């Protein structure tokens, strides 16, 4: 059930945010490589995008009663 909720929350992100999160968090690519792949100006832009996207994910999961510790 939690996996389904997590997938739904990730799917609710902007497509560009989804790609950045998946490449950085799931695939563990370096931020500089992701910047080149998705056309962002630098690694810091990747960090900022992922940080904001993950904050949105945490907020949406919290709305569903799921905490970071629950995953």
mmCIF file of the N, C-alpha and C atoms, coordinates in Angstrom:
data_MODEL
# 
_entry.id   MODEL 
# 
loop_
_atom_site.group_PDB 
_atom_site.id 
_atom_site.type_symbol 
_atom_site.label_atom_id 
_atom_site.label_alt_id 
_atom_site.label_comp_id 
_atom_site.label_asym_id 
_atom_site.label_entity_id 
_atom_site.label_seq_id 
_atom_site.pdbx_PDB_ins_code 
_atom_site.Cartn_x 
_atom_site.Cartn_y 
_atom_site.Cartn_z 
_atom_site.occupancy 
_atom_site.B_iso_or_equiv 
_atom_site.pdbx_formal_charge 
_atom_site.auth_seq_id 
_atom_site.auth_comp_id 
_atom_site.auth_asym_id 
_atom_site.auth_atom_id 
_atom_site.pdbx_PDB_model_num 
ATOM 1   N N  . UNK A 1 1  ? 0.826  -1.201 0.000   1.00 0.00 ? 1  UNK A N  1 
ATOM 2   C CA . UNK A 1 1  ? 0.000  0.000  0.000   1.00 0.00 ? 1  UNK A CA 1 
ATOM 3   C C  . UNK A 1 1  ? 0.871  1.266  0.000   1.00 0.00 ? 1  UNK A C  1 
ATOM 4   N N  . UNK A 1 2  ? 1.898  1.294  0.843   1.00 0.00 ? 2  UNK A N  1 
ATOM 5   C CA . UNK A 1 2  ? 2.764  2.477  0.907   1.00 0.00 ? 2  UNK A CA 1 
ATOM 6   C C  . UNK A 1 2  ? 3.475  2.720  -0.406  1.00 0.00 ? 2  UNK A C  1 
ATOM 7   N N  . UNK A 1 3  ? 3.861  1.637  -1.069  1.00 0.00 ? 3  UNK A N  1 
ATOM 8   C CA . UNK A 1 3  ? 4.537  1.792  -2.357  1.00 0.00 ? 3  UNK A CA 1 
ATOM 9   C C  . UNK A 1 3  ? 3.599  2.453  -3.364  1.00 0.00 ? 3  UNK A C  1 
ATOM 10  N N  . UNK A 1 4  ? 2.341  2.046  -3.357  1.00 0.00 ? 4  UNK A N  1 
ATOM 11  C CA . UNK A 1 4  ? 1.368  2.641  -4.274  1.00 0.00 ? 4  UNK A CA 1 
ATOM 12  C C  . UNK A 1 4  ? 1.190  4.129  -3.987  1.00 0.00 ? 4  UNK A C  1 
ATOM 13  N N  . UNK A 1 5  ? 1.140  4.466  -2.717  1.00 0.00 ? 5  UNK A N  1 
ATOM 14  C CA . UNK A 1 5  ? 1.001  5.875  -2.326  1.00 0.00 ? 5  UNK A CA 1 
ATOM 15  C C  . UNK A 1 5  ? 2.227  6.655  -2.782  1.00 0.00 ? 5  UNK A C  1 
ATOM 16  N N  . UNK A 1 6  ? 3.415  6.098  -2.542  1.00 0.00 ? 6  UNK A N  1 
ATOM 17  C CA . UNK A 1 6  ? 4.646  6.766  -2.953  1.00 0.00 ? 6  UNK A CA 1 
ATOM 18  C C  . UNK A 1 6  ? 4.689  6.959  -4.471  1.00 0.00 ? 6  UNK A C  1 
ATOM 19  N N  . UNK A 1 7  ? 4.310  5.949  -5.221  1.00 0.00 ? 7  UNK A N  1 
ATOM 20  C CA . UNK A 1 7  ? 4.286  6.069  -6.684  1.00 0.00 ? 7  UNK A CA 1 
ATOM 21  C C  . UNK A 1 7  ? 3.291  7.137  -7.132  1.00 0.00 ? 7  UNK A C  1 
ATOM 22  N N  . UNK A 1 8  ? 2.139  7.200  -6.470  1.00 0.00 ? 8  UNK A N  1 
ATOM 23  C CA . UNK A 1 8  ? 1.135  8.206  -6.813  1.00 0.00 ? 8  UNK A CA 1 
ATOM 24  C C  . UNK A 1 8  ? 1.659  9.609  -6.524  1.00 0.00 ? 8  UNK A C  1 
ATOM 25  N N  . UNK A 1 9  ? 2.313  9.757  -5.389  1.00 0.00 ? 9  UNK A N  1 
ATOM 26  C CA . UNK A 1 9  ? 2.859  11.061 -5.022  1.00 0.00 ? 9  UNK A CA 1 
ATOM 27  C C  . UNK A 1 9  ? 3.949  11.478 -5.998  1.00 0.00 ? 9  UNK A C  1 
ATOM 28  N N  . UNK A 1 10 ? 4.838  10.569 -6.344  1.00 0.00 ? 10 UNK A N  1 
ATOM 29  C CA . UNK A 1 10 ? 5.887  10.895 -7.317  1.00 0.00 ? 10 UNK A CA 1 
ATOM 30  C C  . UNK A 1 10 ? 5.277  11.244 -8.672  1.00 0.00 ? 10 UNK A C  1 
ATOM 31  N N  . UNK A 1 11 ? 4.235  10.538 -9.053  1.00 0.00 ? 11 UNK A N  1 
ATOM 32  C CA . UNK A 1 11 ? 3.579  10.811 -10.334 1.00 0.00 ? 11 UNK A CA 1 
ATOM 33  C C  . UNK A 1 11 ? 2.900  12.175 -10.340 1.00 0.00 ? 11 UNK A C  1 
ATOM 34  N N  . UNK A 1 12 ? 2.581  12.710 -9.166  1.00 0.00 ? 12 UNK A N  1 
ATOM 35  C CA . UNK A 1 12 ? 1.922  14.008 -9.100  1.00 0.00 ? 12 UNK A CA 1 
ATOM 36  C C  . UNK A 1 12 ? 2.894  15.170 -9.300  1.00 0.00 ? 12 UNK A C  1 
ATOM 37  N N  . UNK A 1 13 ? 4.191  14.877 -9.269  1.00 0.00 ? 13 UNK A N  1 
ATOM 38  C CA . UNK A 1 13 ? 5.188  15.924 -9.483  1.00 0.00 ? 13 UNK A CA 1 
ATOM 39  C C  . UNK A 1 13 ? 5.198  16.371 -10.936 1.00 0.00 ? 13 UNK A C  1 
ATOM 40  N N  . UNK A 1 14 ? 5.680  17.564 -11.164 1.00 0.00 ? 14 UNK A N  1 
ATOM 41  C CA . UNK A 1 14 ? 5.926  18.051 -12.500 1.00 0.00 ? 14 UNK A CA 1 
ATOM 42  C C  . UNK A 1 14 ? 6.855  17.052 -13.203 1.00 0.00 ? 14 UNK A C  1 
ATOM 43  N N  . UNK A 1 15 ? 6.635  16.751 -14.485 1.00 0.00 ? 15 UNK A N  1 
ATOM 44  C CA . UNK A 1 15 ? 7.475  15.769 -15.177 1.00 0.00 ? 15 UNK A CA 1 
ATOM 45  C C  . UNK A 1 15 ? 8.977  16.060 -15.078 1.00 0.00 ? 15 UNK A C  1 
ATOM 46  N N  . UNK A 1 16 ? 9.356  17.319 -15.134 1.00 0.00 ? 16 UNK A N  1 
ATOM 47  C CA . UNK A 1 16 ? 10.784 17.653 -15.028 1.00 0.00 ? 16 UNK A CA 1 
ATOM 48  C C  . UNK A 1 16 ? 11.309 17.326 -13.632 1.00 0.00 ? 16 UNK A C  1 
ATOM 49  N N  . UNK A 1 17 ? 10.490 17.542 -12.616 1.00 0.00 ? 17 UNK A N  1 
ATOM 50  C CA . UNK A 1 17 ? 10.880 17.195 -11.252 1.00 0.00 ? 17 UNK A CA 1 
ATOM 51  C C  . UNK A 1 17 ? 10.971 15.684 -11.090 1.00 0.00 ? 17 UNK A C  1 
ATOM 52  N N  . UNK A 1 18 ? 10.040 14.965 -11.702 1.00 0.00 ? 18 UNK A N  1 
ATOM 53  C CA . UNK A 1 18 ? 10.073 13.502 -11.637 1.00 0.00 ? 18 UNK A CA 1 
ATOM 54  C C  . UNK A 1 18 ? 11.390 12.964 -12.180 1.00 0.00 ? 18 UNK A C  1 
ATOM 55  N N  . UNK A 1 19 ? 11.799 13.480 -13.321 1.00 0.00 ? 19 UNK A N  1 
ATOM 56  C CA . UNK A 1 19 ? 13.042 13.015 -13.942 1.00 0.00 ? 19 UNK A CA 1 
ATOM 57  C C  . UNK A 1 19 ? 14.232 13.318 -13.037 1.00 0.00 ? 19 UNK A C  1 
ATOM 58  N N  . UNK A 1 20 ? 14.300 14.536 -12.527 1.00 0.00 ? 20 UNK A N  1 
ATOM 59  C CA . UNK A 1 20 ? 15.422 14.920 -11.676 1.00 0.00 ? 20 UNK A CA 1 
ATOM 60  C C  . UNK A 1 20 ? 15.479 14.051 -10.419 1.00 0.00 ? 20 UNK A C  1 
ATOM 61  N N  . UNK A 1 21 ? 14.336 13.815 -9.791  1.00 0.00 ? 21 UNK A N  1 
ATOM 62  C CA . UNK A 1 21 ? 14.299 12.993 -8.580  1.00 0.00 ? 21 UNK A CA 1 
ATOM 63  C C  . UNK A 1 21 ? 14.711 11.566 -8.895  1.00 0.00 ? 21 UNK A C  1 
ATOM 64  N N  . UNK A 1 22 ? 14.172 11.018 -9.952  1.00 0.00 ? 22 UNK A N  1 
ATOM 65  C CA . UNK A 1 22 ? 14.513 9.626  -10.286 1.00 0.00 ? 22 UNK A CA 1 
ATOM 66  C C  . UNK A 1 22 ? 15.999 9.473  -10.613 1.00 0.00 ? 22 UNK A C  1 
ATOM 67  N N  . UNK A 1 23 ? 16.536 10.403 -11.391 1.00 0.00 ? 23 UNK A N  1 
ATOM 68  C CA . UNK A 1 23 ? 17.958 10.305 -11.748 1.00 0.00 ? 23 UNK A CA 1 
ATOM 69  C C  . UNK A 1 23 ? 18.853 10.495 -10.528 1.00 0.00 ? 23 UNK A C  1 
ATOM 70  N N  . UNK A 1 24 ? 18.487 11.423 -9.653  1.00 0.00 ? 24 UNK A N  1 
ATOM 71  C CA . UNK A 1 24 ? 19.341 11.728 -8.508  1.00 0.00 ? 24 UNK A CA 1 
ATOM 72  C C  . UNK A 1 24 ? 19.151 10.733 -7.364  1.00 0.00 ? 24 UNK A C  1 
ATOM 73  N N  . UNK A 1 25 ? 17.903 10.455 -7.015  1.00 0.00 ? 25 UNK A N  1 
ATOM 74  C CA . UNK A 1 25 ? 17.626 9.616  -5.846  1.00 0.00 ? 25 UNK A CA 1 
ATOM 75  C C  . UNK A 1 25 ? 17.659 8.126  -6.192  1.00 0.00 ? 25 UNK A C  1 
ATOM 76  N N  . UNK A 1 26 ? 16.993 7.753  -7.257  1.00 0.00 ? 26 UNK A N  1 
ATOM 77  C CA . UNK A 1 26 ? 16.881 6.332  -7.593  1.00 0.00 ? 26 UNK A CA 1 
ATOM 78  C C  . UNK A 1 26 ? 18.127 5.835  -8.323  1.00 0.00 ? 26 UNK A C  1 
ATOM 79  N N  . UNK A 1 27 ? 18.511 6.549  -9.391  1.00 0.00 ? 27 UNK A N  1 
ATOM 80  C CA . UNK A 1 27 ? 19.653 6.112  -10.198 1.00 0.00 ? 27 UNK A CA 1 
ATOM 81  C C  . UNK A 1 27 ? 20.998 6.568  -9.640  1.00 0.00 ? 27 UNK A C  1 
ATOM 82  N N  . UNK A 1 28 ? 20.962 7.495  -8.676  1.00 0.00 ? 28 UNK A N  1 
ATOM 83  C CA . UNK A 1 28 ? 22.156 8.000  -7.993  1.00 0.00 ? 28 UNK A CA 1 
ATOM 84  C C  . UNK A 1 28 ? 23.205 8.590  -8.951  1.00 0.00 ? 28 UNK A C  1 
ATOM 85  N N  . UNK A 1 29 ? 22.723 9.272  -9.990  1.00 0.00 ? 29 UNK A N  1 
ATOM 86  C CA . UNK A 1 29 ? 23.646 9.952  -10.903 1.00 0.00 ? 29 UNK A CA 1 
ATOM 87  C C  . UNK A 1 29 ? 24.171 11.226 -10.249 1.00 0.00 ? 29 UNK A C  1 
ATOM 88  N N  . UNK A 1 30 ? 25.378 11.631 -10.592 1.00 0.00 ? 30 UNK A N  1 
ATOM 89  C CA . UNK A 1 30 ? 25.899 12.907 -10.077 1.00 0.00 ? 30 UNK A CA 1 
ATOM 90  C C  . UNK A 1 30 ? 25.067 14.078 -10.611 1.00 0.00 ? 30 UNK A C  1 
ATOM 91  N N  . UNK A 1 31 ? 24.918 15.098 -9.780  1.00 0.00 ? 31 UNK A N  1 
ATOM 92  C CA . UNK A 1 31 ? 24.098 16.248 -10.143 1.00 0.00 ? 31 UNK A CA 1 
ATOM 93  C C  . UNK A 1 31 ? 24.597 16.928 -11.412 1.00 0.00 ? 31 UNK A C  1 
ATOM 94  N N  . UNK A 1 32 ? 25.904 16.994 -11.612 1.00 0.00 ? 32 UNK A N  1 
ATOM 95  C CA . UNK A 1 32 ? 26.440 17.628 -12.821 1.00 0.00 ? 32 UNK A CA 1 
ATOM 96  C C  . UNK A 1 32 ? 26.003 16.875 -14.069 1.00 0.00 ? 32 UNK A C  1 
ATOM 97  N N  . UNK A 1 33 ? 25.971 15.547 -13.997 1.00 0.00 ? 33 UNK A N  1 
ATOM 98  C CA . UNK A 1 33 ? 25.514 14.745 -15.138 1.00 0.00 ? 33 UNK A CA 1 
ATOM 99  C C  . UNK A 1 33 ? 24.027 14.972 -15.399 1.00 0.00 ? 33 UNK A C  1 
ATOM 100 N N  . UNK A 1 34 ? 23.250 15.041 -14.336 1.00 0.00 ? 34 UNK A N  1 
ATOM 101 C CA . UNK A 1 34 ? 21.813 15.272 -14.485 1.00 0.00 ? 34 UNK A CA 1 
ATOM 102 C C  . UNK A 1 34 ? 21.563 16.637 -15.118 1.00 0.00 ? 34 UNK A C  1 
ATOM 103 N N  . UNK A 1 35 ? 22.319 17.629 -14.694 1.00 0.00 ? 35 UNK A N  1 
ATOM 104 C CA . UNK A 1 35 ? 22.169 18.966 -15.275 1.00 0.00 ? 35 UNK A CA 1 
ATOM 105 C C  . UNK A 1 35 ? 22.365 18.913 -16.783 1.00 0.00 ? 35 UNK A C  1 
ATOM 106 N N  . UNK A 1 36 ? 23.380 18.198 -17.222 1.00 0.00 ? 36 UNK A N  1 
ATOM 107 C CA . UNK A 1 36 ? 23.621 18.079 -18.672 1.00 0.00 ? 36 UNK A CA 1 
ATOM 108 C C  . UNK A 1 36 ? 22.497 17.319 -19.365 1.00 0.00 ? 36 UNK A C  1 
ATOM 109 N N  . UNK A 1 37 ? 22.013 16.258 -18.731 1.00 0.00 ? 37 UNK A N  1 
ATOM 110 C CA . UNK A 1 37 ? 20.966 15.426 -19.335 1.00 0.00 ? 37 UNK A CA 1 
ATOM 111 C C  . UNK A 1 37 ? 19.666 16.200 -19.504 1.00 0.00 ? 37 UNK A C  1 
ATOM 112 N N  . UNK A 1 38 ? 19.254 16.916 -18.457 1.00 0.00 ? 38 UNK A N  1 
ATOM 113 C CA . UNK A 1 38 ? 17.945 17.577 -18.493 1.00 0.00 ? 38 UNK A CA 1 
ATOM 114 C C  . UNK A 1 38 ? 18.006 19.037 -18.918 1.00 0.00 ? 38 UNK A C  1 
ATOM 115 N N  . UNK A 1 39 ? 19.218 19.539 -19.138 1.00 0.00 ? 39 UNK A N  1 
ATOM 116 C CA . UNK A 1 39 ? 19.347 20.902 -19.636 1.00 0.00 ? 39 UNK A CA 1 
ATOM 117 C C  . UNK A 1 39 ? 19.290 21.984 -18.575 1.00 0.00 ? 39 UNK A C  1 
ATOM 118 N N  . UNK A 1 40 ? 19.660 21.647 -17.356 1.00 0.00 ? 40 UNK A N  1 
ATOM 119 C CA . UNK A 1 40 ? 19.737 22.657 -16.311 1.00 0.00 ? 40 UNK A CA 1 
ATOM 120 C C  . UNK A 1 40 ? 21.121 23.296 -16.357 1.00 0.00 ? 40 UNK A C  1 
ATOM 121 N N  . UNK A 1 41 ? 21.248 24.521 -15.851 1.00 0.00 ? 41 UNK A N  1 
ATOM 122 C CA . UNK A 1 41 ? 22.514 25.236 -15.997 1.00 0.00 ? 41 UNK A CA 1 
ATOM 123 C C  . UNK A 1 41 ? 23.689 24.646 -15.221 1.00 0.00 ? 41 UNK A C  1 
ATOM 124 N N  . UNK A 1 42 ? 23.413 24.011 -14.069 1.00 0.00 ? 42 UNK A N  1 
ATOM 125 C CA . UNK A 1 42 ? 24.515 23.491 -13.264 1.00 0.00 ? 42 UNK A CA 1 
ATOM 126 C C  . UNK A 1 42 ? 23.984 22.519 -12.206 1.00 0.00 ? 42 UNK A C  1 
ATOM 127 N N  . UNK A 1 43 ? 24.922 21.950 -11.441 1.00 0.00 ? 43 UNK A N  1 
ATOM 128 C CA . UNK A 1 43 ? 24.552 20.980 -10.410 1.00 0.00 ? 43 UNK A CA 1 
ATOM 129 C C  . UNK A 1 43 ? 23.687 21.616 -9.331  1.00 0.00 ? 43 UNK A C  1 
ATOM 130 N N  . UNK A 1 44 ? 23.953 22.867 -8.995  1.00 0.00 ? 44 UNK A N  1 
ATOM 131 C CA . UNK A 1 44 ? 23.161 23.535 -7.956  1.00 0.00 ? 44 UNK A CA 1 
ATOM 132 C C  . UNK A 1 44 ? 21.686 23.604 -8.352  1.00 0.00 ? 44 UNK A C  1 
ATOM 133 N N  . UNK A 1 45 ? 21.412 23.815 -9.621  1.00 0.00 ? 45 UNK A N  1 
ATOM 134 C CA . UNK A 1 45 ? 20.024 23.843 -10.098 1.00 0.00 ? 45 UNK A CA 1 
ATOM 135 C C  . UNK A 1 45 ? 19.366 22.480 -9.892  1.00 0.00 ? 45 UNK A C  1 
ATOM 136 N N  . UNK A 1 46 ? 20.135 21.415 -10.079 1.00 0.00 ? 46 UNK A N  1 
ATOM 137 C CA . UNK A 1 46 ? 19.615 20.065 -9.834  1.00 0.00 ? 46 UNK A CA 1 
ATOM 138 C C  . UNK A 1 46 ? 19.307 19.897 -8.352  1.00 0.00 ? 46 UNK A C  1 
ATOM 139 N N  . UNK A 1 47 ? 20.257 20.274 -7.484  1.00 0.00 ? 47 UNK A N  1 
ATOM 140 C CA . UNK A 1 47 ? 20.034 20.155 -6.047  1.00 0.00 ? 47 UNK A CA 1 
ATOM 141 C C  . UNK A 1 47 ? 18.777 20.918 -5.636  1.00 0.00 ? 47 UNK A C  1 
ATOM 142 N N  . UNK A 1 48 ? 18.614 22.133 -6.144  1.00 0.00 ? 48 UNK A N  1 
ATOM 143 C CA . UNK A 1 48 ? 17.448 22.943 -5.795  1.00 0.00 ? 48 UNK A CA 1 
ATOM 144 C C  . UNK A 1 48 ? 16.154 22.285 -6.257  1.00 0.00 ? 48 UNK A C  1 
ATOM 145 N N  . UNK A 1 49 ? 16.152 21.778 -7.483  1.00 0.00 ? 49 UNK A N  1 
ATOM 146 C CA . UNK A 1 49 ? 14.944 21.133 -8.029  1.00 0.00 ? 49 UNK A CA 1 
ATOM 147 C C  . UNK A 1 49 ? 14.600 19.893 -7.213  1.00 0.00 ? 49 UNK A C  1 
ATOM 148 N N  . UNK A 1 50 ? 15.592 19.069 -6.916  1.00 0.00 ? 50 UNK A N  1 
ATOM 149 C CA . UNK A 1 50 ? 15.347 17.843 -6.162  1.00 0.00 ? 50 UNK A CA 1 
ATOM 150 C C  . UNK A 1 50 ? 14.905 18.177 -4.735  1.00 0.00 ? 50 UNK A C  1 
ATOM 151 N N  . UNK A 1 51 ? 15.539 19.162 -4.123  1.00 0.00 ? 51 UNK A N  1 
ATOM 152 C CA . UNK A 1 51 ? 15.171 19.559 -2.758  1.00 0.00 ? 51 UNK A CA 1 
ATOM 153 C C  . UNK A 1 51 ? 13.702 19.993 -2.700  1.00 0.00 ? 51 UNK A C  1 
ATOM 154 N N  . UNK A 1 52 ? 13.303 20.845 -3.625  1.00 0.00 ? 52 UNK A N  1 
ATOM 155 C CA . UNK A 1 52 ? 11.910 21.313 -3.644  1.00 0.00 ? 52 UNK A CA 1 
ATOM 156 C C  . UNK A 1 52 ? 10.942 20.164 -3.926  1.00 0.00 ? 52 UNK A C  1 
ATOM 157 N N  . UNK A 1 53 ? 11.299 19.310 -4.862  1.00 0.00 ? 53 UNK A N  1 
ATOM 158 C CA . UNK A 1 53 ? 10.431 18.182 -5.215  1.00 0.00 ? 53 UNK A CA 1 
ATOM 159 C C  . UNK A 1 53 ? 10.284 17.224 -4.036  1.00 0.00 ? 53 UNK A C  1 
ATOM 160 N N  . UNK A 1 54 ? 11.388 16.945 -3.339  1.00 0.00 ? 54 UNK A N  1 
ATOM 161 C CA . UNK A 1 54 ? 11.322 16.027 -2.209  1.00 0.00 ? 54 UNK A CA 1 
ATOM 162 C C  . UNK A 1 54 ? 10.544 16.638 -1.047  1.00 0.00 ? 54 UNK A C  1 
ATOM 163 N N  . UNK A 1 55 ? 10.626 17.947 -0.881  1.00 0.00 ? 55 UNK A N  1 
ATOM 164 C CA . UNK A 1 55 ? 9.818  18.614 0.149   1.00 0.00 ? 55 UNK A CA 1 
ATOM 165 C C  . UNK A 1 55 ? 8.333  18.439 -0.174  1.00 0.00 ? 55 UNK A C  1 
ATOM 166 N N  . UNK A 1 56 ? 7.978  18.555 -1.451  1.00 0.00 ? 56 UNK A N  1 
ATOM 167 C CA . UNK A 1 56 ? 6.590  18.359 -1.869  1.00 0.00 ? 56 UNK A CA 1 
ATOM 168 C C  . UNK A 1 56 ? 6.164  16.908 -1.641  1.00 0.00 ? 56 UNK A C  1 
ATOM 169 N N  . UNK A 1 57 ? 7.054  15.971 -1.930  1.00 0.00 ? 57 UNK A N  1 
ATOM 170 C CA . UNK A 1 57 ? 6.756  14.553 -1.714  1.00 0.00 ? 57 UNK A CA 1 
ATOM 171 C C  . UNK A 1 57 ? 6.515  14.293 -0.231  1.00 0.00 ? 57 UNK A C  1 
ATOM 172 N N  . UNK A 1 58 ? 7.402  14.806 0.621   1.00 0.00 ? 58 UNK A N  1 
ATOM 173 C CA . UNK A 1 58 ? 7.237  14.603 2.063   1.00 0.00 ? 58 UNK A CA 1 
ATOM 174 C C  . UNK A 1 58 ? 5.916  15.201 2.557   1.00 0.00 ? 58 UNK A C  1 
ATOM 175 N N  . UNK A 1 59 ? 5.561  16.373 2.068   1.00 0.00 ? 59 UNK A N  1 
ATOM 176 C CA . UNK A 1 59 ? 4.306  17.012 2.487   1.00 0.00 ? 59 UNK A CA 1 
ATOM 177 C C  . UNK A 1 59 ? 3.101  16.183 2.052   1.00 0.00 ? 59 UNK A C  1 
ATOM 178 N N  . UNK A 1 60 ? 3.129  15.692 0.828   1.00 0.00 ? 60 UNK A N  1 
ATOM 179 C CA . UNK A 1 60 ? 2.001  14.893 0.332   1.00 0.00 ? 60 UNK A CA 1 
ATOM 180 C C  . UNK A 1 60 ? 1.905  13.563 1.074   1.00 0.00 ? 60 UNK A C  1 
ATOM 181 N N  . UNK A 1 61 ? 3.052  12.962 1.379   1.00 0.00 ? 61 UNK A N  1 
ATOM 182 C CA . UNK A 1 61 ? 3.027  11.718 2.149   1.00 0.00 ? 61 UNK A CA 1 
ATOM 183 C C  . UNK A 1 61 ? 2.494  11.964 3.552   1.00 0.00 ? 61 UNK A C  1 
ATOM 184 N N  . UNK A 1 62 ? 2.885  13.089 4.145   1.00 0.00 ? 62 UNK A N  1 
ATOM 185 C CA . UNK A 1 62 ? 2.396  13.429 5.481   1.00 0.00 ? 62 UNK A CA 1 
ATOM 186 C C  . UNK A 1 62 ? 0.880  13.584 5.472   1.00 0.00 ? 62 UNK A C  1 
ATOM 187 N N  . UNK A 1 63 ? 0.336  14.139 4.390   1.00 0.00 ? 63 UNK A N  1 
ATOM 188 C CA . UNK A 1 63 ? -1.120 14.269 4.266   1.00 0.00 ? 63 UNK A CA 1 
ATOM 189 C C  . UNK A 1 63 ? -1.790 12.901 4.296   1.00 0.00 ? 63 UNK A C  1 
ATOM 190 N N  . UNK A 1 64 ? -1.082 11.887 3.779   1.00 0.00 ? 64 UNK A N  1 
ATOM 191 C CA . UNK A 1 64 ? -1.607 10.520 3.773   1.00 0.00 ? 64 UNK A CA 1 
ATOM 192 C C  . UNK A 1 64 ? -1.229 9.759  5.045   1.00 0.00 ? 64 UNK A C  1 
ATOM 193 N N  . UNK A 1 65 ? -0.591 10.452 5.984   1.00 0.00 ? 65 UNK A N  1 
ATOM 194 C CA . UNK A 1 65 ? -0.242 9.829  7.247   1.00 0.00 ? 65 UNK A CA 1 
ATOM 195 C C  . UNK A 1 65 ? 1.015  8.984  7.207   1.00 0.00 ? 65 UNK A C  1 
ATOM 196 N N  . UNK A 1 66 ? 1.856  9.199  6.198   1.00 0.00 ? 66 UNK A N  1 
ATOM 197 C CA . UNK A 1 66 ? 3.086  8.425  6.069   1.00 0.00 ? 66 UNK A CA 1 
ATOM 198 C C  . UNK A 1 66 ? 4.270  9.326  6.378   1.00 0.00 ? 66 UNK A C  1 
ATOM 199 N N  . UNK A 1 67 ? 5.068  8.908  7.358   1.00 0.00 ? 67 UNK A N  1 
ATOM 200 C CA . UNK A 1 67 ? 6.253  9.653  7.730   1.00 0.00 ? 67 UNK A CA 1 
ATOM 201 C C  . UNK A 1 67 ? 7.485  9.043  7.092   1.00 0.00 ? 67 UNK A C  1 
ATOM 202 N N  . UNK A 1 68 ? 8.568  9.792  7.049   1.00 0.00 ? 68 UNK A N  1 
ATOM 203 C CA . UNK A 1 68 ? 9.828  9.315  6.486   1.00 0.00 ? 68 UNK A CA 1 
ATOM 204 C C  . UNK A 1 68 ? 10.250 7.995  7.146   1.00 0.00 ? 68 UNK A C  1 
ATOM 205 N N  . UNK A 1 69 ? 10.053 7.906  8.444   1.00 0.00 ? 69 UNK A N  1 
ATOM 206 C CA . UNK A 1 69 ? 10.436 6.709  9.189   1.00 0.00 ? 69 UNK A CA 1 
ATOM 207 C C  . UNK A 1 69 ? 9.620  5.482  8.783   1.00 0.00 ? 69 UNK A C  1 
ATOM 208 N N  . UNK A 1 70 ? 8.444  5.710  8.195   1.00 0.00 ? 70 UNK A N  1 
ATOM 209 C CA . UNK A 1 70 ? 7.564  4.612  7.796   1.00 0.00 ? 70 UNK A CA 1 
ATOM 210 C C  . UNK A 1 70 ? 7.991  3.945  6.499   1.00 0.00 ? 70 UNK A C  1 
ATOM 211 N N  . UNK A 1 71 ? 8.871  4.597  5.749   1.00 0.00 ? 71 UNK A N  1 
ATOM 212 C CA . UNK A 1 71 ? 9.262  4.058  4.438   1.00 0.00 ? 71 UNK A CA 1 
ATOM 213 C C  . UNK A 1 71 ? 10.417 3.107  4.537   1.00 0.00 ? 71 UNK A C  1 
# 
